[in-house]
Amino acid sequence: MQTLRAAARVGFGETTGRIEEIAEGVEMLVAALDALIPDHSPLDWARVQQALASALQSLGEASETERAFDHALSCYERALWGVRRQPALMLRGALAQDRARCLARRAELTAQPRLLNDAIADLRKALTKLSPERDPVGWAIAQVDLAQLYAARMDMGGGDADRAAAGMALSTAIEVFGEHGLRSLTEQAAQTLERLGGHTPH
């Protein structure tokens, strides 16, 4: 209930352009997190972390404060840690995509393409440590995350190389999601691929 009230407060602040309302929603979510123990209720904890990350991102948008985006990214990473033992969970895919959008939006607002370059390099490095055999879904989710970053860099002036890299990452992810019967994740990745002008593999 506290999370819903906080989300409503953030939404009201976004609609009216009142930063203080968004900040109040952030404070409410911080208080809600204080009442949760990750080990006792990891999914609830991860969902509140996700809500807090979204609220912080809204605060960053409204105030054009890069620090708020940094805090939001930390929340997304904590939430992903909380669901790390449930690779097929839909929340995990949503968190990874939200985190990628946050990285891209931060780069856009600050007009610093290097932030995307750094994020892409970090994620490519992290992918070398992931095993598609041990955790194929987690690996595929990371591919979608990487594709979103390539697409964002393409929108900021990147060329066909970024489009091709994003398309390859998405096509690979779609194949894995399809093999594991993850229809929602497959559809999301396919829609992103279509927006890039690619084709869904059969």
C-alpha beads as a LAMMPS data file, in Angstrom:
LAMMPS data file: protein, C-alpha beads

202 atoms
201 bonds

1 atom types
1 bond types

-500.0 500.0 xlo xhi
-500.0 500.0 ylo yhi
-500.0 500.0 zlo zhi

Masses

1 110.0

Atoms # bond

1 1 1 0.000 0.000 0.000
2 1 1 2.845 2.378 0.844
3 1 1 4.429 1.626 -2.531
4 1 1 1.174 2.397 -4.370
5 1 1 0.750 5.685 -2.512
6 1 1 4.336 6.619 -3.306
7 1 1 3.887 5.763 -6.999
8 1 1 0.742 7.910 -7.063
9 1 1 2.657 10.788 -5.507
10 1 1 5.429 10.448 -8.094
11 1 1 2.895 10.281 -10.913
12 1 1 1.175 13.407 -9.639
13 1 1 4.519 15.196 -9.493
14 1 1 5.340 14.134 -13.059
15 1 1 1.960 15.352 -14.326
16 1 1 2.065 18.706 -12.551
17 1 1 5.796 19.292 -12.873
18 1 1 6.176 19.576 -9.108
19 1 1 9.575 18.208 -8.153
20 1 1 8.721 18.305 -4.443
21 1 1 5.936 15.750 -4.995
22 1 1 8.322 13.383 -6.746
23 1 1 10.851 13.832 -3.950
24 1 1 8.145 13.034 -1.397
25 1 1 7.344 9.831 -3.281
26 1 1 11.029 8.910 -3.213
27 1 1 11.140 9.413 0.562
28 1 1 8.048 7.224 1.002
29 1 1 9.679 4.423 -0.988
30 1 1 12.882 4.685 1.027
31 1 1 10.777 4.292 4.180
32 1 1 9.000 1.272 2.672
33 1 1 12.364 -0.355 1.924
34 1 1 13.484 0.152 5.507
35 1 1 10.597 -2.076 6.597
36 1 1 11.637 -4.940 4.305
37 1 1 14.358 -7.554 4.721
38 1 1 15.741 -8.874 1.411
39 1 1 16.219 -12.430 2.657
40 1 1 12.691 -12.668 4.062
41 1 1 10.830 -11.295 1.057
42 1 1 13.225 -10.946 -1.899
43 1 1 10.544 -10.363 -4.531
44 1 1 8.767 -7.654 -2.542
45 1 1 12.133 -6.040 -1.809
46 1 1 13.098 -6.155 -5.495
47 1 1 9.771 -4.628 -6.564
48 1 1 10.158 -1.737 -4.130
49 1 1 13.727 -1.226 -5.356
50 1 1 12.317 -1.095 -8.888
51 1 1 9.690 1.466 -7.851
52 1 1 12.335 3.548 -6.100
53 1 1 14.588 3.392 -9.154
54 1 1 11.734 4.590 -11.367
55 1 1 10.939 7.425 -8.953
56 1 1 14.575 8.488 -8.809
57 1 1 14.720 8.461 -12.590
58 1 1 11.645 10.709 -12.665
59 1 1 13.375 12.998 -10.190
60 1 1 16.429 13.075 -12.429
61 1 1 14.264 13.928 -15.443
62 1 1 12.462 16.731 -13.608
63 1 1 15.545 18.248 -12.020
64 1 1 18.079 17.306 -14.721
65 1 1 20.260 15.911 -11.956
66 1 1 22.695 13.195 -13.027
67 1 1 23.137 12.034 -9.421
68 1 1 19.491 10.953 -9.288
69 1 1 20.100 8.720 -12.318
70 1 1 23.153 7.240 -10.605
71 1 1 21.047 6.379 -7.544
72 1 1 18.346 4.912 -9.797
73 1 1 20.891 2.656 -11.496
74 1 1 22.098 1.456 -8.094
75 1 1 18.517 0.538 -7.176
76 1 1 18.058 -1.402 -10.405
77 1 1 21.273 -3.298 -9.741
78 1 1 20.199 -4.147 -6.172
79 1 1 16.831 -5.361 -7.446
80 1 1 18.542 -7.538 -10.075
81 1 1 20.723 -8.987 -7.328
82 1 1 17.577 -9.785 -5.349
83 1 1 16.096 -11.904 -8.158
84 1 1 19.366 -13.445 -9.362
85 1 1 18.297 -16.979 -8.305
86 1 1 15.138 -16.862 -10.449
87 1 1 16.407 -16.593 -14.036
88 1 1 13.034 -17.132 -15.718
89 1 1 11.202 -14.530 -13.631
90 1 1 9.517 -11.818 -15.712
91 1 1 10.586 -9.184 -13.189
92 1 1 14.213 -9.897 -13.977
93 1 1 13.709 -9.090 -17.645
94 1 1 11.758 -5.929 -16.825
95 1 1 14.479 -4.755 -14.462
96 1 1 17.235 -5.304 -17.011
97 1 1 15.305 -3.364 -19.651
98 1 1 14.463 -0.547 -17.244
99 1 1 18.125 -0.305 -16.265
100 1 1 19.168 -0.075 -19.920
101 1 1 16.600 2.682 -20.554
102 1 1 17.885 4.550 -17.517
103 1 1 21.466 4.364 -18.799
104 1 1 20.370 5.577 -22.212
105 1 1 18.241 8.409 -20.857
106 1 1 21.032 9.613 -18.595
107 1 1 23.361 9.797 -21.583
108 1 1 20.757 11.657 -23.642
109 1 1 19.945 14.237 -20.988
110 1 1 23.578 14.934 -20.208
111 1 1 24.507 14.886 -23.922
112 1 1 27.421 12.596 -23.102
113 1 1 27.649 9.710 -25.580
114 1 1 30.721 8.506 -23.705
115 1 1 28.397 7.337 -20.920
116 1 1 26.804 4.965 -23.407
117 1 1 30.216 3.911 -24.681
118 1 1 31.278 3.085 -21.123
119 1 1 28.026 1.244 -20.399
120 1 1 28.352 -0.829 -23.576
121 1 1 31.961 -1.699 -22.781
122 1 1 31.039 -2.708 -19.218
123 1 1 28.134 -4.865 -20.355
124 1 1 30.181 -6.562 -23.065
125 1 1 32.786 -7.366 -20.421
126 1 1 30.105 -8.712 -18.079
127 1 1 28.720 -10.895 -20.880
128 1 1 32.069 -12.660 -21.214
129 1 1 31.587 -13.845 -17.621
130 1 1 28.038 -15.110 -18.174
131 1 1 27.500 -18.668 -19.311
132 1 1 24.736 -19.239 -21.881
133 1 1 24.834 -22.913 -20.858
134 1 1 24.386 -22.368 -17.109
135 1 1 21.994 -19.412 -17.285
136 1 1 20.693 -19.064 -20.850
137 1 1 17.800 -16.772 -19.912
138 1 1 20.007 -14.436 -17.912
139 1 1 22.453 -14.343 -20.792
140 1 1 19.660 -13.540 -23.254
141 1 1 18.297 -10.782 -21.019
142 1 1 21.760 -9.223 -20.956
143 1 1 21.780 -9.364 -24.774
144 1 1 18.523 -7.369 -24.848
145 1 1 20.043 -4.908 -22.407
146 1 1 23.064 -4.527 -24.691
147 1 1 20.858 -4.092 -27.756
148 1 1 18.989 -1.228 -26.116
149 1 1 22.251 0.538 -25.423
150 1 1 23.371 0.084 -29.036
151 1 1 20.003 1.434 -30.208
152 1 1 20.311 4.450 -27.911
153 1 1 23.801 5.184 -29.245
154 1 1 22.476 4.876 -32.775
155 1 1 19.821 7.494 -31.942
156 1 1 22.558 9.791 -30.662
157 1 1 24.421 9.720 -33.960
158 1 1 25.699 6.180 -34.219
159 1 1 25.718 4.450 -37.566
160 1 1 24.741 1.188 -39.175
161 1 1 27.284 -0.700 -37.087
162 1 1 25.245 -0.005 -33.930
163 1 1 22.026 -1.000 -35.725
164 1 1 23.601 -4.272 -36.839
165 1 1 25.032 -5.024 -33.384
166 1 1 21.659 -4.338 -31.733
167 1 1 19.883 -6.547 -34.273
168 1 1 22.296 -9.423 -33.742
169 1 1 21.968 -9.249 -29.955
170 1 1 18.162 -9.172 -30.150
171 1 1 17.966 -12.030 -32.646
172 1 1 20.127 -14.177 -30.378
173 1 1 17.977 -13.333 -27.355
174 1 1 14.744 -14.095 -29.229
175 1 1 16.011 -17.577 -30.099
176 1 1 16.838 -18.323 -26.452
177 1 1 13.539 -16.955 -25.134
178 1 1 11.671 -19.012 -27.721
179 1 1 13.514 -22.194 -26.751
180 1 1 12.452 -21.677 -23.124
181 1 1 8.843 -20.781 -23.871
182 1 1 9.140 -17.216 -22.592
183 1 1 6.502 -15.692 -24.841
184 1 1 6.344 -12.252 -23.226
185 1 1 10.103 -11.731 -23.347
186 1 1 10.162 -13.016 -26.921
187 1 1 7.477 -10.536 -27.975
188 1 1 9.191 -7.615 -26.246
189 1 1 12.511 -8.368 -27.925
190 1 1 10.805 -8.897 -31.288
191 1 1 9.053 -5.540 -31.057
192 1 1 12.366 -3.840 -30.329
193 1 1 13.925 -5.619 -33.309
194 1 1 11.100 -4.485 -35.569
195 1 1 11.606 -0.880 -34.501
196 1 1 15.221 -1.238 -35.573
197 1 1 14.084 -2.436 -38.986
198 1 1 15.221 -5.998 -38.435
199 1 1 13.385 -9.271 -38.891
200 1 1 12.369 -11.789 -36.271
201 1 1 14.095 -15.151 -36.780
202 1 1 11.850 -18.119 -37.487

Bonds

1 1 1 2
2 1 2 3
3 1 3 4
4 1 4 5
5 1 5 6
6 1 6 7
7 1 7 8
8 1 8 9
9 1 9 10
10 1 10 11
11 1 11 12
12 1 12 13
13 1 13 14
14 1 14 15
15 1 15 16
16 1 16 17
17 1 17 18
18 1 18 19
19 1 19 20
20 1 20 21
21 1 21 22
22 1 22 23
23 1 23 24
24 1 24 25
25 1 25 26
26 1 26 27
27 1 27 28
28 1 28 29
29 1 29 30
30 1 30 31
31 1 31 32
32 1 32 33
33 1 33 34
34 1 34 35
35 1 35 36
36 1 36 37
37 1 37 38
38 1 38 39
39 1 39 40
40 1 40 41
41 1 41 42
42 1 42 43
43 1 43 44
44 1 44 45
45 1 45 46
46 1 46 47
47 1 47 48
48 1 48 49
49 1 49 50
50 1 50 51
51 1 51 52
52 1 52 53
53 1 53 54
54 1 54 55
55 1 55 56
56 1 56 57
57 1 57 58
58 1 58 59
59 1 59 60
60 1 60 61
61 1 61 62
62 1 62 63
63 1 63 64
64 1 64 65
65 1 65 66
66 1 66 67
67 1 67 68
68 1 68 69
69 1 69 70
70 1 70 71
71 1 71 72
72 1 72 73
73 1 73 74
74 1 74 75
75 1 75 76
76 1 76 77
77 1 77 78
78 1 78 79
79 1 79 80
80 1 80 81
81 1 81 82
82 1 82 83
83 1 83 84
84 1 84 85
85 1 85 86
86 1 86 87
87 1 87 88
88 1 88 89
89 1 89 90
90 1 90 91
91 1 91 92
92 1 92 93
93 1 93 94
94 1 94 95
95 1 95 96
96 1 96 97
97 1 97 98
98 1 98 99
99 1 99 100
100 1 100 101
101 1 101 102
102 1 102 103
103 1 103 104
104 1 104 105
105 1 105 106
106 1 106 107
107 1 107 108
108 1 108 109
109 1 109 110
110 1 110 111
111 1 111 112
112 1 112 113
113 1 113 114
114 1 114 115
115 1 115 116
116 1 116 117
117 1 117 118
118 1 118 119
119 1 119 120
120 1 120 121
121 1 121 122
122 1 122 123
123 1 123 124
124 1 124 125
125 1 125 126
126 1 126 127
127 1 127 128
128 1 128 129
129 1 129 130
130 1 130 131
131 1 131 132
132 1 132 133
133 1 133 134
134 1 134 135
135 1 135 136
136 1 136 137
137 1 137 138
138 1 138 139
139 1 139 140
140 1 140 141
141 1 141 142
142 1 142 143
143 1 143 144
144 1 144 145
145 1 145 146
146 1 146 147
147 1 147 148
148 1 148 149
149 1 149 150
150 1 150 151
151 1 151 152
152 1 152 153
153 1 153 154
154 1 154 155
155 1 155 156
156 1 156 157
157 1 157 158
158 1 158 159
159 1 159 160
160 1 160 161
161 1 161 162
162 1 162 163
163 1 163 164
164 1 164 165
165 1 165 166
166 1 166 167
167 1 167 168
168 1 168 169
169 1 169 170
170 1 170 171
171 1 171 172
172 1 172 173
173 1 173 174
174 1 174 175
175 1 175 176
176 1 176 177
177 1 177 178
178 1 178 179
179 1 179 180
180 1 180 181
181 1 181 182
182 1 182 183
183 1 183 184
184 1 184 185
185 1 185 186
186 1 186 187
187 1 187 188
188 1 188 189
189 1 189 190
190 1 190 191
191 1 191 192
192 1 192 193
193 1 193 194
194 1 194 195
195 1 195 196
196 1 196 197
197 1 197 198
198 1 198 199
199 1 199 200
200 1 200 201
201 1 201 202
